[in-house]
Amino acid sequence: MKKIISLFCVYFMLISAVCAKDLRFVQISDVKFSQKEENNTLIKVINDNKKKKNVEFVVFTGDNINKPDKNDLKAFLSEAKKLKCPFYVVIGDHDVSKHKDLGKKEYIEIIKKEVRRYKPETPNYTFEKDGVIFVVADGSKDVIPGTMGYFKEDVLLWLDSELALYPDNNIIILQHFPIIPPAEKETYYTYKPENYLKVVSKYNNVKAIIAGHFGVNKEETVNGVLHISTAPAPFYRIIDILDADTKNPTIWAQLKEVR
């Protein structure tokens, strides 16, 4: 009887391993696209990613344009639409400024007008891929833009309530501003990161926080959460979540560079 039970256990373990899902997506950060400057970086990175297989989506983690300019944003989106998969956009400190008539609201409206299938309605949003929950948290400022990230109290309340909705899913947070600084840059720090970390610490299913902004490539695990920072294009990351539908997935981030 013990042998039979053992055989059944092995059988179910093998079945689980076969059925486990893997998920792949691409992070591109800090493109800082501008029509007025000779900038082929975005085009090169997109062309390189058009060749990639099994990519569920691409996320642009902020500073997508060099300065708040509606025409630059439209041109950026025109290139991004050439990808062979869906893409998502995070807002960075270079992207928006109400004083230049491109606040966050206008930014999202332009995206939705130019990209008909784009679903997010606000800078903070959530989407799901193969059971993994991706949460986009906005730390940008459009009234007085600056290099320091600021996750306002209402954003943290939203983040807390959103994370609480998915206790049984693995969660990946996508944002522009790192919470754990990947380098010493005084003016780049996020304001009161302890408030943000206090929220995240309540949820042991937050597996990674993926950001850009610092211009540094680094990975660091802090209190069980993998913090990934990616430098500007022509660098980008292919991120694989292996066994994505299990409680202990493996996250493998490959750094790529287009020349």
N, C-alpha and C positions, 0 to 999 in steps of 0.2 A: 504493500500500500504506500509506504514512504517513497519507494522508487517511482510509483505512478504519479504521486503528487509532485515530486521533483521534476519529472518529465513534463508535466503540465506547466509548471512554473517556468521552465526553460522555454517551452513552446510559446507561452504568452510574452515572455521577454523578447524572443526573436520576432514575434509578430509586431510588438510595439516598436521595435527598432526599425523594422521595415516600413511601418506606417508613419514614423516620425517625419515631420515636415521641415524642410529647409527653406529659408527665405533670403533673397538677395536684393539689395537696393544700393543706390549710388548717392554719395554726398559730394556736392560741388559748392565751394564757398568763396565769398569775397571776389567775385569776378570783376566788379567795378566797371561795368561796361559803359562805354561812351562812344557815340557816333563821331564826335569831333576829334577823337584821338585814334591813332593807328593801333587797333586792338583786335588781333585775331585770336586771342586766347580762348574766348568763349566758343568761337567757331571750331577751333581745334579740339577742344574738350568734348563738345557735342558730337562732332564727327567721330571721335574715338569711341564714345559711348554708344553710338548707333550700331557699332559692330558687336557690342556685348550681348550675350545671350542670357536668358532666364533672369533678367532684371525686372523686378516688379514695378519699381518707380525710381525717379530721381528727385532729390530734395536739394534746393538751392538755399543754403543756410545764411542768407543775408548779405548786405552790401552787393546786391545784384547789379546796381548801377553806381556810377562814381559820385553822382550828385543828384538831388531831387529834380528830375526833368522828365516830363511826361513823354516826350518824343524818344528819349533814351530808353524809358521803360517799355514803350511799345516795340522798339527795335530789339531790345533784349528778349521780349516775349516771342517776337517773330522767329528768332533763332531757336529759342527753347522749344517751340512747337515742332521743330524738326526731329526731336527725339522720337524713338519708336515705342515709348512707354509713357504713362502718365507722369506728370511732375507736380511738385508742391513748392511753395515759396514761403520763406521766412523773411521777415523785415529786419534790416540792419540799420546801423546809425548813419550810413551814407544814403539810404533809400528815401527818406521822408523828411519833409519840413513844411509846416503849414504856412510859413512866411513865403515859401516859394510855390504855393498853391498845389502842393502834393503832400497832403496829410495821409494818414493811414487809411482813412475812409476812401479817399480818391484813389489811392494806390490799389486797394482791393477792387474797387469798381472798374478800374482800367483792366486789371487782370481778367475779371469775369467777362468783360466786354470783348477782349481780344482772344480769350481762350474759352470757348463756349462750354466745354466739358468741365471746367474748373469749378469745384463744389464749395470750398471754404468761403464763408461769408464775412469772417472777421480775422484779425491778426492772430488770435488764439483759437485753435481748433483741434479736433481729434479725428483720426481716421483709422481704419482697421485693414490689415492685410494678413490673410491666413491665420487669423486668431490673435495676432500680435497687435497691440494698441499703440499707435504713434500719437504723441501729444506734442503739439507745437505751442511753445510758450514765448510770448512776446515781451522782450525787455527793452525795446526801443522807445525813443521819445520824439514826438513830432512837433512839439511846441518850442522847446529849446534843445535841439539835437546835440549830442556829445558822445565822446568815446566811451564813457562809463555806462554800463548796463544798469537798468533800473526796473526790477520786477515789482510793480506797484502792489499795494495791499489787495486791490480788487483782482489783480492777476493771480496772486497767491491764493486767494479765496477760491477763484475759479479752478486753479490747478488742483487744490485740495479736493474740491467736490468732484472734479473730473476723475482723478485717480481713484477715488472711493467707489466709482461706478464699476470698476473692473478688477475686483479682488482675485479673480481666477485666471486672468490673462497676464502674459508678460508685457511690460510697458517699456517703450523707448521714448525718451523726450528729445525733441529736436528744437534748437534755438540758435541764436546768433552769438550771444554772450556766454562764455564759459562761467561756471560757478566755482570750480577749482582752477585758479590761475595756472596756465601751463608754462608761464614765463614771468619774469619780473618786468612789468611795464606799468609804472605808477598810474598813468592816466587811463589805463584800460580796465581797471578793476570794476567789478560789479558791486553796486551799492548794497550793503548789508546782506551778504550772501548767507549769513547764518539763518535769516528768516526763511529763505528758500530751502535750505538744507533741513530745517526743522520740519517743513511740510513733507519733503521727500522721505525723511527718515521714518515716517509713519507707515510706509508701504514697502514691504520686502520684495515686491514683484516689479519694482523699477530696476531694470537691468542696465540701462546705459543712458547717459546724457551726452548728446553729440552737438558740437558747436564749432564756430570758426573764430573770426574777429582778431585774434592775437597774432596771426601770421606765423603760427608755430604748429608743427606736427608732433603730437604727443598723445600717449595713452596712459592713463593712471587709474587704478582701482582704489576707491576710497569707501570704506564701510559697505563693501559688497556691490557698489555701483561703479561701472566702467565709465570714466570720463574721457571722451575722445575729442581732441582739438585738431582741426585740419587747416593747413596753410592755404593761401589763395591759389586759385587756378594760375598756372597749368597743373598744380597738384589736385588730386581728387581721391576719394576713397571708394573702393568696392567693399561693402559691408555684408557679410554673410551671417545669418542667424541660423546656426545648425540646431536641429531638434527644437525648432521654434515653438512647437506645441507642447513641450514638456516644461516642468518647473525649473529645470536647470539647463537652459540652452547655452551653447557656446557661441560667443560673438567673435568673429574673425574679421578684422579690418585691414584690408590690403591698401597700402598707399601706392598710388600711381602718379606718373608725371608725363605730360604730353610735351614733346619737343618739336 
